[in-house]
Amino acid sequence: MKKYIKYFKTICIHKWYVFLECFNQGIIWQGIIHDMSKFSPSEFIASAKYYNGDGNDKEYQEAWLHHKGHNKHHWEFWVDWNSSTGEYIITEIPLKYVKEMYADMVGASKAYNKSKFDCKEPYNYFVEKCNGWVINSQNKEWLISKLKELSLN
């Protein structure tokens, strides 16, 4: 039971920081509804187990597929695969969801790094860990620009 409470608290802290960033971006509603699917049984139970190291891979993968399929601030929501041509179909992400994506990166960094938060960390994370993102070039440029701007603070 402790692991579920701990995970619940982690979600709430993350959501709070994302809300603050969404507020700053002028997308308050996005901040309110951000990651609400994390409270659904299909995501919450598996993720709480994984968060504490005892969930199985299949269970967690199903939760992750559910999450990115129900939350438009994930780039995967906007990409499809054309099996005939073997190419990605990349859709431009509306700005409010790119702003939420930005808020998610910054909010996650603040939530998980706590007092060790550094304004450079979200930019560094994006550059180092997000190379495989299949994202529209205008969306990517906007995101990099905002993260770079934050890193200069």
Steps between C-alpha positions, in 0.01 A plus 500: 500500500793734575624486141159614370492796739857593411422481128179703549702773674757496220227548238348787697836677541572456129153629407548805724824603332352437154196708595725791600687480167172474306371804688814690393439390140136619509352150469340463841248231397783285365669531838184390680434192286867407446566127551156425646523155340774416750223459757316241289537142628664386174785748548515556874537140619765395249693826531501487880644148482759603241588815692605284791677241286260207520267544201539272199603639164181401316279661761702822497513512118122472483470786749746711297314430174178606670664815635650633178185405309283709734722805551555738211814654650692185402649507152400137445135607498562694179695240300371211294674235293422431137555127463485523120788746468679432829497870583377702792203728455588804709224739596566853618425522870274793597694761699304447823621138513860597417479751784371221725787278382740774605321539834517123549878494450560794732247377757646149500848638546388713795301215656769236470808715563339700782749745653766389249294638208712683246344705217740332255376149583180494283697621196781252563245221545336585169829518309644181655194276541248608238695449176260228393192719520307506174368853514409771252799732440310819595387338826853386574644845429246663735577251774877536467468878499295503823725250674809695394341823625434336838856366516635856486325593826 
